[in-house]
Amino acid sequence: MIVMYDEDSELRKFGAIEKTLHILNAFADKPYMYSAKELSDKLGFSKPTVHRILNTLEEESYVRRSFEGKYTIGYRAYQMGMVYANNMDIYMEIRRVIEQIASATGEQVGYAVLEGTDVVSLYESQMQDSRIRYIAGAIYPINSGCYGKVLMAFSHSEEELHKIVPNLELKQVSPGAIMDHQALLEEYKVIRKRGYGESQDEYLDGTVGLGVPVFKQDGSLAGCIALGAIKSTSFYNQKQHYLDELFKGAKELKTIFL
């Protein structure tokens, strides 16, 4: 059997791949967020081509649309980047700080970031209670547990949250998930005022948690460090100690985020 080689077809195929990579690479440049028209102008591709590629990338979560309707990098790119991130100084520093807090508290500690309304765990401590199992790379909700609540509370202004939250579909991912939009807005407000987040029987029954924001040197939000534990008298007795360690870790990480 003779297989015919269609050169034009191959050129078109590799042309499409090349264009897709150019579009993905564009998001590594400031302002890190573009409309389809802006990408078309920036790269010299036709708008229909840009739209077609963006639709595919969005379906696969390599890009996402912001609340302003522009496109930016999606969480799948983060997950792909984790292979590379293992060799990066910044990842190793996050890992060092998280393990340091876990050692000082004897509890489960992790670090997560916000991608749109997806909360992505980047690292979870090796010290884990078998009853509390968090996995790096997993996606967590914005209406349950410390990760999501802290990240949403500090990544947007109160005015922005009042525009964003009412339009979100809240999912009952756990018995303790906050399903009322107004109640969730109030929770975010409390967290912003207090400076940290708390959870109790929210993501997992019988568990409690504390979460603090990690800021970059320019004042914008980088991520969240959270501690999870089994609900007990010991946890509440140690609560201030846990918070001190979490804030200490957040301060350390701030020095590496420009």
Order of alpha helices (4+ residues) and beta strands (2+ residues): alpha-alpha-alpha-beta-beta-alpha-alpha-beta-beta-beta-alpha-alpha-alpha-beta-beta-beta-alpha
